[in-house]
Amino acid sequence: MKPYVDSRSFEDLVNASTPDDAYDSIVDNIMRDRDSGWTLNYYKPTKNSTYDAEIARMNLEINDLNTSVGINEKLIQKVDDNIKFASVVNKKIAVDRFNRATIKAEKGVETKWGEDYAEPDVSHKEFKGDLVEKWKSQRNTAEDEIRIDRRRIKEIQALLPKLEWNRYLELSLESNIQRLRNQYVIDYNEEFLRKGITWACNYAAANRHIFPPKE
């Protein structure tokens, strides 16, 4: 959301506003501040907003999701290496069996597939099909989890700028109220104060992103 840009000065924007009694509580707080000798200062700007915790939580979730994606990518690479290695070994075993059986057949020895004499002289035993299928299943699960995690990352990345914009508006509203309070300390112009509070609150409300309630 892009805010409406008005080229008028702050004073002109304030003076063009009509006081709204919906914001009387803010004005009343400033009056109490005045009556205390300006010691209360309810709207002193801070660096904190009501959006900070949610923004921090989302950034942490993105980090966790990226970590999960990285772990699953490494798992897929390991599984692929295992499957490739198993294929090479099994092919070598099959060739060695065939060669041994051929040699024995040429010597007039009756041969049958799967007998001990056909076992090749290699450092690895044959990889059974169920183990390879287990690896493939692990790979499919990892791919599914990566897709889910990346989709969630995109969702959060689409929300974060809106939350950060709302945070900016909230802090700007606080700053504008303080500015109007400080001006009132100098000139005691209550009409300008009321108009200014109305303008500042309306501007923030009009430009704020509205999110649906969480289920």
Stockholm file with secondary structure:
# STOCKHOLM 1.0

chainA/1-215         MKPYVDSRSFEDLVNASTPDDAYDSIVDNIMRDRDSGWTLNYYKPTKNSTYDAEIARMNLEINDLNTSVGINEKLIQKVDDNIKFASVVNKKIAVDRFNRATIKAEKGVETKWGEDYAEPDVSHKEFKGDLVEKWKSQRNTAEDEIRIDRRRIKEIQALLPKLEWNRYLELSLESNIQRLRNQYVIDYNEEFLRKGITWACNYAAANRHIFPPKE
#=GR chainA/1-215 SS CCCCCCCSCHHHHHHTCCCCGGGHHHHHHHHHHHHTTSCCCTTCCCSCCTTHHHHHHHHHHHHHHHHHHHHHHHHHHHHHHHHHHHHHHHHHHHHHHHHHHHHHHHTTCCCCTTSGGGCCCCSSCCCCHHHHHHHHHHHHHHHHHHHHHHHHHHHHHHHHHHHHHHHHHHHHHHHHHHHHHHHHHHHCCHHHHHHHHHHHHHHHHHHCCCCCCCC
#=GC SS_cons         CCCCCCCSCHHHHHHTCCCCGGGHHHHHHHHHHHHTTSCCCTTCCCSCCTTHHHHHHHHHHHHHHHHHHHHHHHHHHHHHHHHHHHHHHHHHHHHHHHHHHHHHHHTTCCCCTTSGGGCCCCSSCCCCHHHHHHHHHHHHHHHHHHHHHHHHHHHHHHHHHHHHHHHHHHHHHHHHHHHHHHHHHHHCCHHHHHHHHHHHHHHHHHHCCCCCCCC
//
